[in-house]
């Protein structure tokens, strides 16, 4: 037998034949059970009237239709080819009929949710590309479609954060009560209505919660908040910036009115900061005050680069505030402007931390404080090896810079410079590149998108979709297809 197998080019011919036989039996059994409804007599009659090979092909077609159904309700993970993965087909041909029925029910529900989300999006002129770019969950789109129809029945566009907040404020001013029942849009297909009905109870509860005056709209609409995770809002940065500018302009106009009574300090601060309490917004506001420019919590890269130093303002430090050094260095100012733009971007916190440490270290080195740089050459890779192995062993962990620096026997600033010299990337960027490469391998091996995102330490599937597309140029769904 081994000699015959070797003649055909492999010593594993018999195991391969056994596995092929098992697959064919499973495929035939799958089709007969589905076609006969479990009736043994009908299954025997079908097998008598049709060839064994035709029943095997019918079972394979059923699996292909299953695999073609979406695995995830996230629009960023949808495959656009419609062709089933051959490796998945090989795996599913060895699974039981119970597994097939459970997966068919799950994927059918996901497909129905996606179709319902498309119906709501099309109704309010929301392009599916926006759903894909935003990593929208189909259930979040359906819930927002129901909630927005109650809040604004005459709306012709999908809401973004600014329009949602304005509509909510208007409803609160009018004293509109929470609904006892949720009105559904007219002309809703039966399949969409079935999906929508499953979310009505949750949307009614959330409608009462958002109308509660104790719920702060800005806190409710935080990008990483629980509400935004459950309800999809279109990203419109221009609308948000315009809203900030209008609010600040109104504040400045109110400040010019000398006859107006001063508002309480807490309300003044809330209006000035536009409800933002994060340190980046406060630092930007204080920077604007020090530079003598209009007070804003958000600056464009061009506006940040145009800020000049007013020595009389910077020198006005209260007693005990420590020494102040004013540096007249265009190159340093340009680097600071790039750092400021990065700190207020959507970059990962680890990238911002590395950039800030590098900026401070470089600035100290440029102005007299010498920080020894790691020696370049083959020895540098050896010093970095423990830190790199730490990242390779647990790509899902977010190892702090302090730990990596300790493993390499360097300071944090030295570690960043060493990684850049050896790899051209910061430690976090190198780890993210490692995660994306691991994700490519796992997607090729047939792992589900949810398992890949969770197993490699991404915050959620939407975060995985954004980072994968930024590195690979395509969404995970398209890459796997």
C-alpha positions in Angstrom: 0.0 0.0 0.0 2.9 2.4 0.9 4.6 1.6 -2.4 1.4 2.4 -4.3 1.0 5.6 -2.4 4.6 6.6 -3.1 3.9 5.9 -6.8 1.1 8.6 -6.6 3.5 11.0 -4.9 2.5 10.8 -1.3 2.7 8.4 1.6 -0.5 9.8 3.1 -2.7 8.6 0.3 -4.8 6.3 2.5 -5.5 8.9 5.2 -6.4 11.4 2.5 -8.8 8.8 0.9 -10.4 8.1 4.3 -10.9 11.8 4.9 -12.4 12.2 1.4 -14.8 9.3 2.0 -15.8 10.9 5.3 -16.5 14.2 3.6 -18.6 12.6 0.9 -20.7 10.7 3.4 -21.2 13.9 5.4 -22.2 15.9 2.3 -24.7 13.2 1.2 -26.1 12.9 4.7 -26.5 16.6 5.0 -28.5 16.9 1.8 -30.7 13.9 2.6 -31.5 15.1 6.1 -32.3 18.6 4.9 -34.3 17.3 1.9 -36.3 14.6 3.7 -36.8 16.5 7.0 -35.3 13.5 8.9 -37.7 11.0 7.3 -35.7 7.8 6.6 -38.1 6.5 4.0 -38.0 9.7 1.9 -34.2 9.8 2.3 -33.9 6.2 0.9 -36.3 7.0 -2.0 -34.2 10.1 -2.8 -31.0 8.1 -2.8 -32.6 5.5 -5.1 -33.8 8.1 -7.6 -30.5 10.1 -7.7 -26.9 9.2 -7.9 -24.7 9.2 -4.8 -22.4 11.8 -6.5 -25.4 14.2 -7.2 -26.4 14.1 -3.5 -22.8 14.8 -2.6 -22.8 17.8 -4.9 -26.1 19.0 -3.5 -24.7 18.8 0.0 -21.7 20.8 -1.1 -24.0 23.5 -2.6 -25.8 23.8 0.7 -22.4 24.4 2.5 -21.4 26.9 -0.1 -24.6 28.9 0.4 -24.0 28.7 4.2 -20.4 30.0 3.9 -21.5 32.8 1.5 -23.8 34.2 4.3 -22.1 36.9 6.4 -20.3 35.8 9.6 -20.5 39.2 11.3 -23.0 42.0 11.3 -20.2 44.6 11.0 -20.3 46.2 7.6 -16.5 46.5 7.6 -16.2 42.7 7.5 -18.5 41.9 4.7 -17.1 40.0 1.8 -17.8 41.5 -1.6 -17.0 38.5 -3.9 -19.8 36.2 -2.9 -17.3 33.2 -3.4 -17.0 30.8 -0.5 -13.6 30.1 1.0 -12.3 26.7 -0.2 -10.6 26.1 3.2 -13.9 26.9 5.0 -15.7 24.4 2.8 -13.1 21.8 3.6 -13.6 22.4 7.4 -17.4 22.4 7.2 -17.6 19.2 5.2 -16.4 17.4 8.4 -18.8 19.1 10.8 -22.0 17.6 12.1 -25.6 18.4 10.9 -26.3 19.9 14.3 -23.4 22.3 13.8 -24.7 23.2 10.3 -28.2 24.0 11.5 -26.9 26.1 14.4 -24.6 28.1 12.1 -27.3 28.4 9.4 -29.7 29.9 12.0 -27.0 32.3 13.3 -25.9 33.5 9.9 -29.4 33.8 8.6 -30.2 36.2 11.5 -27.1 38.2 10.7 -28.1 38.5 7.0 -31.6 39.6 8.0 -30.1 42.3 10.3 -27.8 43.5 7.5 -30.7 43.8 5.0 -32.8 45.7 7.6 -29.9 48.1 8.2 -29.5 48.7 4.5 -33.2 49.5 4.2 -33.0 52.1 7.0 -29.8 53.5 5.6 -31.2 53.8 2.1 -34.4 55.5 3.5 -32.3 58.3 4.9 -29.8 58.5 2.0 -26.9 57.0 3.9 -24.4 55.4 1.6 -23.2 51.9 2.4 -19.6 53.0 2.0 -20.1 55.2 5.1 -21.3 52.2 7.0 -18.2 50.2 5.9 -15.8 53.1 6.7 -17.4 53.6 10.1 -17.4 49.9 11.0 -21.1 50.1 11.7 -22.9 47.1 13.3 -26.2 46.3 11.5 -28.0 46.2 14.9 -26.7 49.7 15.8 -28.0 51.0 12.4 -31.4 49.5 13.0 -31.7 50.9 16.5 -30.7 54.3 15.4 -33.1 54.2 12.5 -36.0 53.4 14.9 -34.9 56.0 17.4 -34.4 58.8 14.8 -37.7 58.1 13.2 -39.4 58.7 16.6 -37.3 61.8 17.3 -37.5 63.3 13.8 -40.2 61.7 11.6 -39.6 64.2 8.8 -35.8 63.7 8.7 -34.3 63.2 5.2 -30.7 62.4 6.3 -29.0 60.2 8.8 -28.0 62.0 12.0 -24.5 62.9 13.1 -23.6 63.8 16.6 -24.3 67.5 16.2 -27.8 67.1 14.6 -28.7 64.4 17.2 -27.7 66.7 20.1 -29.6 69.7 18.7 -32.7 67.6 18.1 -32.5 66.1 21.6 -32.1 69.6 23.2 -35.2 70.9 21.3 -37.3 67.9 22.5 -36.2 68.5 26.1 -37.1 72.2 25.8 -40.6 71.3 24.5 -41.0 68.8 27.3 -41.8 65.9 25.0 -42.5 62.8 27.1 -41.0 59.3 26.5 -43.0 57.3 24.1 -45.2 54.4 25.3 -45.0 52.7 21.9 -42.5 53.2 19.1 -43.9 54.2 15.7 -42.5 52.3 12.8 -41.7 53.9 9.4 -44.3 53.4 6.7 -43.7 50.9 3.9 -41.4 48.7 6.0 -41.0 45.2 4.4 -42.0 42.2 6.5 -38.4 41.0 6.9 -37.3 44.4 8.1 -40.2 44.7 10.5 -39.4 41.3 12.0 -35.8 42.5 12.7 -37.0 45.9 14.0 -39.5 44.3 16.4 -36.7 42.6 18.3 -35.1 46.0 19.1 -38.3 48.0 20.0 -38.1 47.3 23.7 -34.5 48.4 24.0 -35.1 51.5 22.0 -38.0 52.5 24.1 -35.9 52.2 27.3 -33.1 54.2 25.7 -35.6 56.9 24.6 -36.7 57.5 28.2 -33.1 57.6 29.3 -31.9 60.2 26.8 -34.9 62.5 27.6 -33.8 62.5 31.3 -32.4 66.0 32.0 -29.8 64.3 34.3 -28.2 62.7 31.2 -25.6 65.1 29.8 -25.8 65.1 25.9 -22.0 65.5 25.4 -21.3 62.6 27.8 -24.0 60.5 26.1 -22.4 61.1 22.6 -18.8 60.4 23.5 -17.2 58.5 20.6 -16.2 55.5 22.8 -19.3 55.6 25.0 -21.9 52.9 25.4 -24.6 54.8 23.5 -22.4 55.2 20.4 -21.6 51.5 20.5 -25.3 50.7 20.4 -26.5 53.5 18.0 -24.7 54.4 14.8 -24.2 58.1 14.1 -22.6 59.2 10.9 -19.1 60.8 11.3 -19.1 64.4 10.2 -16.0 66.2 11.5 -16.9 69.4 9.6 -20.3 69.6 11.3 -18.7 69.2 14.7 -16.0 71.8 14.1 -18.5 74.2 12.7 -20.7 73.7 15.9 -17.6 74.4 18.1 -16.8 77.6 16.2 -20.4 78.8 16.4 -20.5 78.2 20.1 -17.3 80.0 20.7 -18.3 82.9 18.5 -21.5 83.2 20.5 -19.5 83.2 23.7 -17.2 85.9 22.4 -20.1 88.1 21.4 -21.7 87.6 24.8 -18.4 88.6 26.4 -18.5 91.9 24.6 -21.8 92.8 26.2 -20.7 94.9 29.2 -24.2 95.3 30.5 -24.7 91.5 30.8 -24.5 90.1 34.3 -21.6 87.7 34.7 -22.7 84.1 34.7 -21.8 81.7 37.5 -18.2 80.4 37.3 -19.3 76.8 36.7 -21.6 77.7 33.8 -19.0 80.0 32.2 -16.4 77.2 32.4 -18.8 74.8 30.8 -19.6 77.1 28.0 -15.9 77.9 27.4 -14.9 74.2 27.3 -18.0 73.1 25.3 -18.5 70.3 27.8 -15.0 68.8 27.2 -13.1 67.7 30.3 -10.2 65.8 28.7 -6.7 67.2 29.2 -6.1 67.7 25.5 -9.0 70.1 25.1 -8.0 72.0 28.2 -4.4 72.3 27.1 -5.5 73.6 23.7 -7.8 76.2 25.4 -5.0 77.4 27.7 -2.6 77.5 24.7 -5.0 79.7 22.9 -5.3 82.0 25.9 -1.5 82.2 26.2 -1.1 82.9 22.5 -3.7 85.6 22.5 -5.9 83.9 19.8 -9.7 83.1 19.9 -10.4 80.5 22.6 -11.0 77.0 21.1 -10.7 73.5 22.3 -9.9 72.2 18.8 -7.2 73.5 16.5 -6.4 72.4 12.9 -2.8 71.6 12.1 -2.5 74.8 10.1 -3.8 76.9 13.0 -1.5 75.2 15.5 1.5 75.8 13.3 0.7 79.5 13.0 0.6 80.1 16.7 3.4 82.5 17.9 5.0 82.9 21.3 4.1 86.1 23.2 6.9 86.5 25.6 5.0 88.9 27.8 2.3 86.3 28.4 4.6 83.4 28.8 6.8 85.3 31.2 3.8 86.3 33.5 4.3 83.2 35.7 3.0 83.4 39.3 5.6 83.3 42.1 6.7 79.8 42.8 5.9 78.7 39.3 9.5 77.8 38.5 11.9 79.2 35.9 10.7 79.9 32.4 12.9 79.5 29.3 11.8 80.9 26.0 13.4 79.2 23.0 13.5 81.0 19.7 14.0 78.0 17.4 11.9 77.6 14.2 12.8 73.9 13.9 11.7 73.2 17.5 8.5 75.1 16.9 7.8 73.1 13.7 8.4 69.8 15.6 6.1 71.0 18.4 3.3 71.8 15.8 3.6 68.3 14.4 3.5 66.8 17.9 0.4 68.9 18.7 -1.3 67.7 15.6 -0.5 64.1 16.5 -1.7 64.5 20.1 -5.1 65.7 18.9 -5.4 63.1 16.2 -7.1 59.7 16.3 -3.7 58.0 16.8 -3.3 55.3 19.5 -2.4 56.5 23.0 0.9 54.5 22.8 1.9 56.4 19.6 1.1 59.7 21.3 3.1 58.7 24.4 6.1 57.7 22.3 5.9 60.9 20.3 5.8 63.1 23.4 8.7 61.3 25.0 10.7 61.6 21.8 9.9 65.3 21.5 11.0 66.0 25.1 14.2 63.9 24.8 15.2 65.5 21.5 14.5 69.0 22.8 16.6 68.4 25.9 19.4 67.0 23.7 19.2 70.0 21.3 19.4 72.5 24.2 22.3 71.2 26.3 21.1 68.0 28.1 22.9 65.1 26.6 21.1 61.8 26.6 23.4 58.9 25.5 22.0 57.3 22.4 22.2 53.5 21.9 25.0 52.4 19.8 24.0 51.4 16.3 25.1 48.1 14.6 24.4 44.4 15.1 24.6 44.7 18.9 21.5 46.9 18.9 19.3 44.1 17.6 20.6 41.9 20.4 19.8 44.5 23.0 16.3 44.8 21.6 15.7 41.1 21.3 14.2 40.6 24.8 11.7 43.4 24.2 10.8 42.1 20.7 10.3 38.6 22.1 8.0 40.0 24.8 5.9 41.5 22.1 6.0 38.4 19.8 5.0 36.1 22.7 1.9 38.1 23.6 0.9 40.3 20.6 -2.5 40.9 22.2 -0.9 42.6 25.3 -0.3 46.3 25.4 3.1 46.1 27.0 4.0 49.5 28.7 7.1 51.3 27.5 8.6 51.1 31.0 8.6 47.3 30.9 10.0 47.1 27.4 12.7 49.6 28.3 13.6 47.6 31.4 13.9 44.4 29.3 16.3 46.2 26.8 18.3 47.8 29.6 17.5 51.4 28.3 15.4 54.4 29.2 12.1 55.0 27.5 13.5 57.7 25.2 16.5 55.5 24.3 14.2 52.5 23.6 12.1 54.6 21.1 15.2 55.8 19.3 16.7 52.3 19.3 13.5 50.8 17.8 13.5 53.5 15.1 17.1 52.9 14.3 16.6 49.1 14.1 13.1 48.8 12.5 12.1 52.3 11.4 9.1 52.2 13.7 8.3 53.0 17.3 7.7 50.0 19.7 3.9 50.4 19.4 4.0 50.7 15.6 6.2 47.6 15.4 3.7 45.7 17.6 0.8 46.9 15.6 2.5 45.7 12.4 3.1 42.4 14.1 -0.6 42.1 15.0 -1.6 42.8 11.4 0.7 40.2 10.1 -0.7 37.7 12.6 -4.2 38.7 11.5 -3.3 38.0 7.9 -2.1 34.5 8.8 -5.2 33.7 10.9 -7.6 35.0 8.3 -5.9 32.7 5.7 -6.3 29.8 8.2 -10.1 30.3 8.3 -10.4 31.9 11.7 -13.6 34.1 12.2 -13.2 37.8 12.1 -14.5 38.2 15.7 -11.9 35.6 17.0 -9.1 37.3 15.2 -10.0 40.8 16.6 -10.4 39.4 20.1 -7.3 37.2 20.0 -5.0 39.9 18.9 -6.0 42.5 21.5 -8.0 44.9 19.3 -10.6 47.0 21.2 -13.5 45.6 19.1 -14.2 44.5 15.5 -14.5 48.1 14.3 -11.0 49.0 15.7 -9.6 45.9 14.0 -11.3 46.8 10.7 -9.8 50.4 10.8 -6.3 49.3 11.7 -6.3 46.4 9.2 -7.4 48.7 6.4 -4.9 51.3 7.3 -2.0 48.8 7.1 -3.2 46.4 4.3 -5.2 48.8 2.2 -8.3 46.6 2.2 -10.9 45.5 4.7 -10.4 42.1 6.4 -13.5 40.8 4.6 -12.0 41.7 1.2 -8.6 40.3 2.2 -10.0 37.0 3.2 -12.1 36.8 0.0 
